[in-house]
């Protein structure tokens, strides 16, 4: 939800690619809010692609949904806007026994360098890449973005609470940009033991529903 809200800030247009789409929520919310975009979504797991297709149909939206490995798939087109919640758990993190969760969460299955290089290759001139990542890896994010010739223009750090360290960073990067970086105000997920006012507002705007699919 936080990445969706952050992506809305850039008002995506043209061709949009959702990388590692999962159930499709990120790209489909953007398609709902910006109907003129041409949405494509890719995921390496067949179950996720099936869920995305069901959500496309359930919400009467249009999207090109692809089953494939983002790093290896040949798209045959360039994109104006790429959005992704990529796997970013580092290799020292204790891994889940669930194979589906391993694929979705751990960066060794889509390393940051590989993710950024492929994204840069697929972006049109002046294109946007919007993604989230582990805040503790900010140095590597900056170095690998620069190596991929992407300029980070927007940062927003996410904190569980005001007295905690940042756990997530939202990144907006552009191809062929000379803009100075903008550090957005911090986002606090909780106030006391309840969701913050800003978090509640994002959930309200997203207006999603959870369903059990057979």
Secondary structure by P-SEA (a helix, b strand, c coil): caaaaaaaaaccccbbbbcccccaaaaaaaaaaccccbbbbbbccaaaaaaaaaaaaaacccccccccccccccccccccbbbbbcccccccccccccaaaaaacccccccaaaaaaaaaaaccccbbbbbcccccaaaaaaaaaaaacccccbbbbbbccccccccbbbbbbbccccccccccccccccccccccaaaaaaaaaabbbbbbcc
